Amino acid sequence: MLEETSLAYQPHRIDIMADESHDPGLLALNPNSKIPAIYDPNGPSGTPLTLFESGAILLYLSGKTGQFISADPIHPLRNDPVGDVAPILLRYKAA
Ligand SMILES: N[C@@H](CCC(=O)N[C@@H](CS)C(=O)NCC(=O)O)C(=O)O
């Protein structure tokens, strides 16, 4: 996603087989000790942002760049990357 959006980024390797998921640097980004997690020094209104959970990261990067997301407010819900909102959509009927 970072490649596709052409955002500058610096990857950090975490070897979970070597128990590096409990590294203090990762814990500072994600208290659940899981990858992926991101730190954006230029978050909303220029405020630094940390974010974890794949789906949240994908939606954030889409919103930040205006790519891979529709202006239709229902569209991102229909294409929910982790499926968390599917039950909610069952109550939505297009006009
Ligand atoms: N729901 C999370 C799952 C993240 C996850 O399970 N990450 C695994 C690697 S795929 C991990 O960091 N495991 C390390 C550990 O549990 O110690 C997401 O979508 O980001």
The ligand as a Tripos MOL2 file, in Angstrom:
@<TRIPOS>MOLECULE
LIG
   20    19     1     0     0
SMALL
NO_CHARGES

@<TRIPOS>ATOM
      1 N1         -5.5220   -8.0890   13.4780 N.3       1 LIG1
      2 C1         -4.1220   -7.7650   13.2990 C.3       1 LIG1
      3 C2         -3.3040   -9.0280   13.3110 C.3       1 LIG1
      4 C3         -1.8160   -8.7270   13.3850 C.3       1 LIG1
      5 C4         -1.0120   -9.9940   13.6090 C.2       1 LIG1
      6 O1         -1.5420  -11.0310   14.0390 O.2       1 LIG1
      7 N2          0.2860   -9.8950   13.3500 N.am      1 LIG1
      8 C5          1.1710  -11.0190   13.5640 C.3       1 LIG1
      9 C6          2.0100  -11.2830   12.3080 C.3       1 LIG1
     10 S1          0.9990  -11.6220   10.9220 S.3       1 LIG1
     11 C7          2.1460  -10.7050   14.6710 C.2       1 LIG1
     12 O2          2.5840   -9.5810   14.8040 O.2       1 LIG1
     13 N3          2.4850  -11.7030   15.5040 N.am      1 LIG1
     14 C8          3.4930  -11.5290   16.5020 C.3       1 LIG1
     15 C9          3.0470  -11.9880   17.8560 C.2       1 LIG1
     16 O3          1.8560  -12.3410   18.0230 O.co2     1 LIG1
     17 O4          3.8950  -11.9900   18.7490 O.co2     1 LIG1
     18 C10        -3.9460   -6.9750   12.0020 C.2       1 LIG1
     19 O5         -4.7390   -7.1760   11.0650 O.co2     1 LIG1
     20 O6         -3.0530   -6.1340   11.9270 O.co2     1 LIG1
@<TRIPOS>BOND
     1     1     2 1
     2     2     3 1
     3     2    18 1
     4     3     4 1
     5     4     5 1
     6     5     6 2
     7     5     7 1
     8     7     8 1
     9     8     9 1
    10     8    11 1
    11     9    10 1
    12    11    12 2
    13    11    13 1
    14    13    14 1
    15    14    15 1
    16    15    16 2
    17    15    17 1
    18    18    19 2
    19    18    20 1
@<TRIPOS>SUBSTRUCTURE
     1 LIG1         1 GROUP 0 **** ****
